[in-house]
Amino acid sequence: MSDGILALLAFLPIITAGVLLIGFRVPAKYVMPLTYAIAVIVAISAWGVSTNRIVASTLQGLLQSAGLLWIIFGALLLLNTLKHSGAIATIRSGFTAISPDRRVQVILIAWLFGSFIEGASGFGTPAAVAAPLMVAVGFPAMAAVVFGMMIQSTPVSFGAVGTPLIVGVQTGLDQATITGDLTAVGSDWASFFHIITSEVAILHAICGTLLPLFLVAVMTRFFGRNRSWSEGLAIAPFAIMAAFAMTVPYVLAAVFLGAEFPSLIGGLVGLAIMTVAAKRGFLVPNVPWDFPPVSEWSREWFGAVEVKLDSLARRQIPLALAWAPYVILAVVLVLSRTVAPFGDLLKSANIVFRGMLGEEGINGDFSALYSPGGILVMVCLLTVALHRMSFRGFREAVGESTGTLLGAGFVLIFTVPMVRVMINSGVNANDLQSMPVVVAEWVSAQVGAVYPFFAPAVGGLGAFLAGSNTVSNLMLSQFQFSVADGLGLSSALMVAGQSVGAAAGNMIAIHNVVAASATVGLLGREGATLRITILPTIYYLSLTGLMLCIGFYVLGIGDPLMGG
């Protein structure tokens, strides 16, 4: 069978998902079982993957689905707990006090607060936390999901305290061999990894300069009464300032501190700066922008999660107390990732499986406490005491959260196993690489010297499949390194392009969309979200590819392995 046919077969589940979800607007609950079946058939018939490995991969995917559902449940429970405590009404009033302009609010909540949460926990948590918060302060559910997905780009490579680089890249590369080559030229692994980290931050900072403006322009174009791009562009000075308020400390942290803290520091510093700027009206247009009245909203904008603030007005929560659960959440997330004894204590409750059904490399775990889901639930329990909630109010919050969760579960039990079948297909009777790597190798063979332009898209494909920058880096970092080596180009810069592309791919990762949609009750309209988020994804991948070409062929950027 030719390489082209194999690549087409490997890509068939993704083509099917894209055509049905985006082209025909078929709900994911129908599409994902079909794509899972296609992936299984291709893996068995064309790759020769054993039935035992298919089952093990499916079980691995189900375990990962449980982890995602645990995070979703925690995010839903926090929203509903705050709703019933009366805190959400106070938070909404607080954002209005900073600025009634929705363009300012989306930058503060999605771009800056979301970046901070990404830096602390990663793995889709920003959308799960920021999307319901935006719904709570008056955003349409569809808009909240779109914005929650869009900000899963610039901060993602340094999410979860640097996990996509520290785990994804370092584990994905053949570190022993590369270290030997570095030693031969008088360098070392730490220097090489520092170059990758710095180049990832710089590439992201350039792309991220326009992302807040993209956020507001998409908001005014797709969710405004006048469907106008220009109403979003009118806040360009404030949006670009917000970009630099985040990306400048972000790059400095990457260069001087390493991979753990760029998104954490960038999001926190940016939020502080832009909150002060917004309160003082600095660079904010004189005429605030708002969504049209709810009575004029499109039916597809509404989700099943509703926050009726007027019914909660009887509870008056001070602003600092209302925000306290989010502050506690951020602090506990950071401590769990940076203070080893605390993190180890939470990890002690992990359930770990190695070599599932005897299959090499198919491992899984479920983190009841260390997961953002466990931490979210713990924060909810603290909130009950902190806000002096009644048992009845918390019971209602649990019931509402559980009900919303059920729809997401059905989609995820097919989506994640499909991904695991494709990723784990590298062990087979036909001696083929895994399905994603076959597609990547075929693309590189077709485009040759212009491959650097497409390198980020390859990383994006990996994230689209896996819903994870970390997993994409694990799968494809060594492949990207080898292509750069074959072309005589900087391997560090090519791997950096892989990581940035994988971050951009999170914006269209199907099970991330499903997870974010579940937190606001928007299941069944994933295609509508993808049709919008594909726009910033194309922008991000194209600009990154262009910058790689300039870096390689114009600036001649090198690395220690090239003696430069």
C-alpha angles and dihedrals in degrees: 000000000000123000090243093055091047091050090049092050091047090051095044096095090052094046089050093049093047095048095046098039099040104021101039100021092231111168116255091240088071099034101050098055087053094049091047089054091049092050091051093048093048092046093052100038104036102024099034094229112172121249089237091057091048090053092045091050090049091051089048089052092049090052090051089047088056089054092051092047090051090056091046091050091050092050092048092047092051091051094047093044090053090045093055094042091056093242095118091061089054093047091051091050089048093056090047089052090054090048134330088211109109090207089063092044095053091051093050097044104033106027102034108022089037091052091052092050090047090053091051102045115357121182096105095308095127093061091043091052103031099042096060090041090056090049088051093055093049109276120138111257093240091052091048092054093046092051092043089055095044095059090054088092121063098037096038100086088062096038123132090026093307099315097145090059103028094046105015101046099029093048093039093056125073090249097178095055094041091049089054091052091047092051089053091059095043099261137102142220095260091058092047093049091047089056091052091048093050093046092049090053094047094048091048093046091055093048092040093056090083099032098092088050089049088053095055094040091053089048095053094040100048102025105029129099092239097040087226130164091192094062087061094044089054089077093050096122093054092042094051091046088052089051093054092041087063104031100047095059087036093060093041090052091050093049098042105025106028137235100318104074116028097101094038094051095037093051095044096046092043092050092051094048097044095044089058091044092050093048090053093045092240110171090346114133115250093236112061119222123226139173117264117267113290090248089066097049119117114252092241091060092069125090131194092250110086130178112202102195097181091063090054097048091103089073112074112194119181112245095244091050092047091055094041095093091056091047091049089047092053093045094048092046091052094045092048090055099040108031106069099202092051093045091047091051091055092044090055088081092056120123108215131192123190124193096000111219087357093295115144116241096008103119134154144179141185118215109203095178108013092054116093084244092063092045091049091053091048090051089050091055090050089049091057089060096036094052094036092235124183119246089241092057093051092046089054090049090053092048094049092047094049093049093052091047097060096073094052091051094063094053096043094051087067102031100056096041089052089055093048092050090054095045094045094048091096090091104070146130094254097058093239130149117250116286096256092049091049089056091047094049092049091051092050091049092052099049102037115177093012090058093108089071089058097039094091090050089055089054089046090053090054091052092044088057099041101029087227136097088203094055092045089053091048091052101040113022094091091046091052090046091053094049091052090048091051092050093046092243134133106287091198093057092046091052089047089054089051092054094047092047091049089053090052090049089063088073090070101029103134100217090046088056090048092049094049091044091053092058091062099032096253101131116148096039100078092123092059090054093047093051088062101037092050087072098063089038092058090046093050096046094044095049092046091050091049091050091051091053091049091047094050104035105026106029096029093220112192139180137212093278088061093044092251 
